[in-house]
Amino acid sequence: MSISEKNAINISKVLTEALPYIRKFNNKVVVIKYGGNAMENKVLQKNFARDLVLMKTVGIHPILIHGGGPQIDFELKKNNIKFEFTDGIRKTTLEMINIVQKVLDNKINRDISELIQFWGGKTIRLVGRKNSPIKAIKDIKKNLGEVGLVKSINKKKIMESLKAGKIPVISPIGWTSKGEPMNINGDFAACSIAASLKAEKIILLTDISGVRNLHGKKISTMSLKEAKRVLKNKKNIKGGMYPKLTGAIDCLEKGVKNAHIVDGRVPHSVLIELLTDKGVGTWISK
């Protein structure tokens, strides 16, 4: 058998396995939190953008919420501003918030949107005081500065974008009733949007293979009850994994059917998780 014949057989196997999932998720909403290494690696960026266009083309409705931690770190260091994190959430001073908002809204959001458009997708940039669907209040309990909690989500604005055949690209900056920008953890923002829309799935991209057990091995599938137990134990839930697992649990409790924590370093990880039997991350369901 020639190499081309083997490739053809492999491709046909992939398409055959994907077909039932394409049918299952046709016209369903899938919320994706995009961040970490997947946003920094140029090849992964291109793959991810093309995969979103493919999802939209076959009738799935992706909604994208992006992060931007490394890019924000770079700008803060350039301005000699020190920063720290608590449970994976960045303490955000008044001095920092304008830099954070500009990096997320004006740089990262635009770059992602343009890359999706390069592959033929239609996007809408839901950013800024007037266009953001995220209404926020300041989180006064944790003393993290200009860090916000999601007060409400403008579902109508997002659904109108989907009906127009567009992929919403949303920044995790929320806005108060006074027009103040609030830095909201991207995982929490994504989960709030998924919960408000009762999405079929939420996929949270990260820089590790998924949630790990006490022996350091990836947990491929978990029930909601098991996820709560792992979060409570906290031994293997460190840094950025804490808001991801917390958000995933919150999503499921508010009506989202499935949550996935996926390694964004794997090429085409979102498509593999969505359209294959085994997936590549941790799948949490009720």
Order of alpha helices (4+ residues) and beta strands (2+ residues): alpha-beta-alpha-alpha-beta-alpha-beta-beta-alpha-alpha-beta-alpha-beta-beta-alpha-beta-beta-beta-alpha-beta-beta-alpha-alpha-beta-alpha-beta
